[in-house]
Amino acid sequence: MATDKIIWTKIDEAPALASYFLLPIVKAFTEGTGIDVESKDISLAGRIIANFPENLTEEQKIPDYLSELGELAKTPNANIIKLPNISASIPQLQAAIKELQEKGYNIPNYPEEPKTDEEKELQKRFSKVLGSAVNPVLREGNSDRRASASVKKFAQKFPHKMMKPWPASGSKSKVAFMKDKDFYGSEKSVTIENPTNVKIEFVDENGNSKILKEKISLLAGEVIDAAVMNVNALREFYTEQINEAKNNNVLLSLHLKATMMKVSDPIMFGHAVSVYFNNALSKHAETLKEIGANVNNGLADVLDKLNKLPSEKKLEIENDINEVYKFQPQLAMVDSRVGKTNLHVPNDVIVDA
């Protein structure tokens, strides 16, 4: 009888393919050792299904394994092998919902622009599976991501064949970042002396205020931190880097963390899209607004929403977008076979630890 248990997470896409190959080997290796290897579904589809049990048949329902593993991760007996999972963007969420619906699952559509209280509540429920929903839960436990010393030594002794010395002539490649008026430059923090409650309030340039969060309870010794991004400075920075990339004839690539920083970074991504494609998007701004195109979801969302238009208008906007590529710097590609660039979807190219 098994006395110990290893939880193997069921996930999506390429890591799922790796599981089909590796998991049977792991199970065979541990057979008869008193160790039981058990799978738990924390895939994007699995997280969606677990979030809407009232809409499903008994055969379709699956438990909320993510919450279950979150509790397990806090215990000494936790032994969880967490494979890379999808940190879902809104386009990925919508694609997963559509696929589940086609398979007979009664999952509601994601409301991009909620108007009623019911739609707002629905959007809030879906937010539990958006972005890096898995990592903050499972890393409440003892999550060690460091490579072991033996792995490091092996990599140093046998470097990857693609690793080459830096060219003597130098390189035009560089990492560019804002020098001021960003989150880092504006950050303020304070250590709380006594237990207290705080609220988050937004005050616009006309003095009108809006409560964003009514109550946050803080303990003595906790640190509260705030920072802001100056949008005008951000757009100026994007413009400068686009021009520099064009002048130096180098690829332009944007690296944000739109999955974990799922409030701020999709907006920053959207500004990059709107600056790069400014000629086309500003020309058709009213039409794009009418059809609900959202640059925060990437160029792919804009192109998809064009399907709502008459064919002639759709073709006109598509042609104007394609014209932009002729005078802007080349973009790093995610899939050059289909013309999918770094700016098509916010979560395709991210900065990670």
C-alpha positions in Angstrom: 0.0 0.0 0.0 1.3 3.5 -0.9 2.5 5.5 2.1 3.6 8.6 0.2 2.1 10.5 -2.6 3.5 12.7 -5.4 1.0 15.0 -7.1 1.7 15.4 -10.8 -0.2 18.4 -12.3 -2.2 18.0 -15.5 -1.6 21.1 -17.7 -1.9 22.3 -21.3 0.0 22.4 -24.6 3.6 21.4 -24.8 4.1 20.4 -21.2 1.0 18.2 -21.5 2.8 16.4 -24.4 5.8 15.9 -22.1 3.5 14.3 -19.5 2.3 11.7 -22.0 5.9 10.7 -22.4 7.4 11.1 -19.0 4.5 10.4 -16.5 4.3 6.6 -17.5 8.0 6.3 -16.9 7.7 8.0 -13.4 4.8 5.7 -12.5 6.7 2.6 -13.6 9.8 3.7 -11.7 7.9 4.2 -8.5 5.7 1.1 -8.7 6.1 -1.1 -5.6 8.1 1.6 -3.7 5.2 2.8 -1.5 4.9 6.0 -3.5 1.7 6.8 -5.3 1.8 9.2 -8.3 -1.5 11.0 -8.7 -2.6 13.5 -11.4 -4.6 16.7 -10.6 -6.1 18.8 -13.4 -5.0 22.5 -13.1 -5.1 23.2 -16.9 -6.9 26.3 -18.1 -9.8 24.2 -19.2 -9.8 22.4 -15.9 -9.8 25.6 -14.0 -12.7 27.0 -16.1 -14.8 23.8 -15.5 -14.1 23.8 -11.8 -15.3 27.4 -11.6 -18.8 26.8 -13.1 -20.1 23.5 -11.5 -23.7 24.7 -11.5 -23.8 24.8 -15.3 -22.5 21.2 -15.8 -23.7 17.6 -15.6 -22.3 15.3 -13.0 -20.1 13.6 -15.6 -18.6 17.0 -16.7 -17.8 18.4 -13.2 -14.3 18.2 -11.8 -13.2 19.4 -8.4 -11.3 22.6 -7.8 -7.9 21.0 -7.7 -6.0 24.2 -7.7 -7.6 25.3 -4.3 -7.0 21.8 -3.0 -3.3 21.8 -4.0 -3.0 25.3 -2.5 -4.0 23.9 0.9 -1.8 20.9 0.4 1.2 23.1 -0.4 1.1 24.6 3.1 1.6 21.2 4.7 4.8 19.2 5.4 3.5 16.3 3.4 3.2 18.3 0.1 5.1 16.9 -2.8 3.8 18.6 -6.0 5.4 18.4 -9.4 4.0 21.5 -11.0 4.6 21.5 -14.7 4.5 24.8 -16.7 0.9 25.9 -17.1 -0.9 28.4 -19.3 -1.0 31.9 -17.7 -4.1 32.8 -19.6 -4.6 36.0 -21.5 -8.2 37.0 -22.4 -7.8 35.7 -26.0 -6.6 32.4 -24.6 -9.5 32.3 -22.1 -12.0 33.0 -24.9 -10.5 30.3 -27.1 -10.7 27.8 -24.3 -14.3 28.7 -23.5 -15.3 28.3 -27.2 -13.6 24.9 -27.3 -15.4 23.7 -24.2 -18.8 25.0 -25.5 -18.2 23.1 -28.7 -17.6 19.9 -26.6 -21.0 20.4 -24.9 -19.9 22.3 -21.7 -22.4 25.0 -20.7 -19.8 27.6 -19.9 -20.9 31.3 -20.3 -19.1 33.7 -22.6 -16.5 36.0 -21.0 -17.9 39.6 -20.9 -15.2 41.8 -22.2 -17.1 45.0 -21.5 -19.5 44.2 -18.6 -22.5 46.5 -18.3 -24.9 44.8 -15.9 -24.1 43.7 -12.3 -24.5 40.1 -13.5 -21.9 40.6 -16.2 -19.5 42.3 -13.7 -19.9 39.4 -11.3 -19.3 36.9 -14.2 -16.1 38.8 -15.2 -15.0 38.6 -11.6 -15.4 34.8 -11.5 -13.4 34.4 -14.7 -10.6 36.6 -13.3 -9.8 33.6 -11.0 -8.5 31.7 -14.0 -6.9 34.6 -15.8 -3.2 35.4 -15.7 -0.8 33.5 -13.5 -3.6 32.0 -11.4 -1.6 28.9 -10.5 1.8 30.1 -9.3 0.6 32.4 -6.4 -1.4 29.5 -5.0 1.1 26.7 -5.2 4.1 28.9 -4.2 2.5 29.6 -0.9 4.5 26.5 0.1 8.2 25.8 -0.2 8.8 26.4 -3.9 12.5 26.2 -4.8 13.2 27.1 -8.5 17.0 27.1 -8.2 19.0 24.8 -10.4 21.0 22.2 -8.4 24.7 22.7 -8.2 25.3 19.6 -10.3 23.1 21.0 -13.1 24.9 24.3 -13.1 28.3 22.6 -13.2 27.2 20.4 -16.1 26.0 23.5 -18.1 29.2 25.3 -17.4 31.3 22.3 -18.5 29.2 21.5 -21.6 27.6 24.8 -22.8 24.8 24.6 -25.3 26.0 24.5 -28.9 24.1 27.7 -29.6 26.1 29.6 -27.0 28.8 31.5 -28.8 31.3 34.2 -27.7 30.2 37.8 -28.0 31.4 39.1 -31.4 34.5 41.2 -31.3 32.7 43.8 -33.5 30.1 44.2 -30.8 26.3 44.0 -31.3 23.5 46.5 -31.9 21.3 44.5 -29.6 20.3 46.0 -26.3 17.8 45.9 -23.5 15.9 49.3 -23.2 14.0 50.4 -20.2 12.4 53.6 -18.9 14.7 55.9 -16.9 12.0 57.7 -14.9 8.2 58.2 -14.5 7.7 54.5 -14.4 6.7 52.1 -11.6 10.3 51.8 -10.3 10.9 55.5 -10.3 7.6 56.4 -8.6 7.5 53.7 -6.0 6.7 54.6 -2.4 6.4 52.3 0.6 5.8 52.6 4.3 6.0 50.1 7.2 2.8 50.0 9.2 3.3 50.7 13.0 -0.1 49.6 14.2 -2.9 47.4 12.8 -5.1 49.5 10.5 -7.4 49.6 7.5 -6.7 51.4 4.3 -8.7 52.1 1.1 -7.6 52.6 -2.5 -9.0 55.8 -4.0 -8.5 57.3 -7.4 -8.7 61.0 -7.8 -8.8 62.4 -11.3 -7.4 65.7 -12.6 -10.7 67.4 -11.9 -10.7 66.3 -8.3 -13.4 63.6 -8.7 -12.7 60.6 -6.6 -13.6 56.9 -7.0 -13.1 54.2 -4.4 -11.3 51.2 -6.1 -11.1 49.1 -2.9 -13.0 50.0 0.2 -11.0 48.1 2.8 -7.6 46.4 3.1 -6.7 45.3 6.6 -3.0 45.6 7.5 -1.0 44.2 10.4 1.7 45.9 12.4 5.0 45.6 10.6 3.5 45.0 7.2 4.7 47.1 4.3 2.3 48.8 2.0 3.6 49.9 -1.4 2.3 52.0 -4.3 3.7 53.1 -7.7 2.3 54.7 -10.8 3.1 54.7 -14.5 3.1 57.9 -16.5 1.3 57.0 -19.7 2.7 60.0 -21.7 6.2 59.1 -20.7 5.6 55.4 -21.5 4.4 56.3 -25.0 7.3 58.6 -25.6 9.6 55.8 -24.5 8.0 53.4 -27.0 8.3 56.0 -29.8 12.0 56.5 -29.1 12.8 52.8 -29.0 10.8 52.1 -32.2 12.7 54.9 -34.0 16.0 53.7 -32.7 15.3 50.1 -33.8 14.4 51.4 -37.2 17.5 53.5 -37.5 19.8 50.7 -36.3 18.0 48.1 -38.4 17.4 45.7 -35.5 14.3 43.7 -34.6 12.0 45.2 -32.1 10.7 43.0 -29.3 8.5 43.9 -26.3 8.9 42.0 -23.0 6.3 42.5 -20.3 4.6 40.2 -17.7 1.0 40.6 -18.9 0.1 37.3 -17.2 1.2 37.9 -13.7 0.8 41.7 -13.7 -2.7 41.3 -15.2 -4.0 44.8 -14.5 -1.1 47.0 -15.5 0.9 45.1 -18.1 -1.9 44.4 -20.6 -2.5 48.1 -20.6 1.2 48.9 -21.2 1.1 46.2 -24.0 -1.9 48.0 -25.5 0.0 51.3 -25.6 2.9 49.6 -27.4 0.5 48.2 -30.0 -1.2 51.6 -30.5 2.1 53.5 -30.8 3.6 51.0 -33.3 0.4 50.9 -35.4 -0.6 54.5 -34.7 -1.1 55.6 -38.3 -3.6 52.8 -39.0 -5.3 52.6 -35.6 -5.8 56.4 -35.1 -7.2 56.7 -38.7 -9.9 54.2 -37.9 -10.3 54.9 -34.2 -14.0 55.4 -34.2 -14.7 52.3 -36.2 -12.5 50.2 -34.0 -14.2 51.5 -30.9 -17.6 50.7 -32.3 -16.7 47.0 -32.9 -15.0 46.6 -29.5 -11.5 46.1 -30.7 -9.1 46.2 -27.7 -5.4 46.8 -28.3 -4.7 45.6 -24.7 -5.5 42.1 -26.1 -3.0 42.6 -28.9 -3.2 43.1 -32.7 -4.8 39.7 -33.0 -7.9 41.0 -31.2 -8.1 44.0 -33.5 -7.9 41.8 -36.6 -10.5 39.4 -35.2 -13.0 42.2 -34.5 -12.7 43.4 -38.1 -14.8 40.4 -39.0 -17.8 42.4 -37.7 -17.3 44.9 -40.5 -18.5 44.8 -44.2 -15.8 43.2 -46.3 -14.7 46.4 -48.0 -14.2 48.3 -44.7 -12.4 45.3 -43.2 -10.0 45.1 -46.2 -9.3 48.9 -46.0 -8.3 48.7 -42.3 -6.2 45.5 -42.9 -4.4 47.2 -45.8 -3.6 50.2 -43.6 -2.3 48.0 -40.9 -0.1 46.1 -43.4 1.2 49.5 -44.7 2.6 50.2 -41.2 5.1 47.3 -41.5 6.7 49.0 -44.5 8.1 52.0 -42.5 8.3 50.7 -38.9 11.2 48.4 -37.7 10.8 44.7 -38.1 9.0 42.9 -35.2 10.2 39.8 -33.5 8.1 36.9 -34.7 6.2 34.4 -32.6 5.2 32.4 -35.7 6.5 33.7 -38.9 4.6 31.1 -40.9 1.4 32.9 -40.2 2.8 36.4 -39.7 2.2 36.3 -35.9 4.4 39.0 -34.3 5.4 39.9 -30.8 2.5 42.4 -30.7 -0.3 40.0 -31.7 -1.0 38.6 -28.2 0.1 40.0 -24.9 1.3 36.7 -23.3 3.3 35.2 -26.2 6.5 36.9 -25.2 7.0 37.6 -21.5 9.8 38.5 -19.1 10.2 35.8 -16.4 12.3 34.9 -13.4 
